[in-house]
């Protein structure tokens, strides 16, 4: 059973930095696209950053120039480096991986979500 485990959240002052990690485990699979999302209380879950299997990235306008998404395919892990954090970045952050489990062959792509990690930025 594929499982995504996130880490790296916490409490930081405005202007500080955090690095989130999300590691996939459980079986054999190929990871296609990966995204980091966030959800603040009372708001919808929004895409923050994404990276394709080829390494192309895109970011929400609100985090461009401050956040960097990267992936290490060797350890099935994605990172989100967050710099110059602002109080409005406070949210639960989730990673989502679109991957294909390998059984007799490649299964159709499916989305898997991490459990979420809280990021709180104080002013």
Secondary structure as GFF3:
##gff-version 3
##sequence-region A 1 123
A	DSSP	beta_strand	3	7	.	.	.	ID=ss1
A	DSSP	beta_strand	10	13	.	.	.	ID=ss2
A	DSSP	beta_strand	18	25	.	.	.	ID=ss3
A	DSSP	beta_strand	29	39	.	.	.	ID=ss4
A	DSSP	beta_strand	46	51	.	.	.	ID=ss5
A	DSSP	beta_strand	57	59	.	.	.	ID=ss6
A	DSSP	three_ten_helix	61	63	.	.	.	ID=ss7
A	DSSP	beta_strand	67	72	.	.	.	ID=ss8
A	DSSP	three_ten_helix	73	75	.	.	.	ID=ss9
A	DSSP	beta_strand	77	82	.	.	.	ID=ss10
A	DSSP	three_ten_helix	87	89	.	.	.	ID=ss11
A	DSSP	beta_strand	91	101	.	.	.	ID=ss12
A	DSSP	beta_strand	110	113	.	.	.	ID=ss13
A	DSSP	beta_strand	117	122	.	.	.	ID=ss14
###
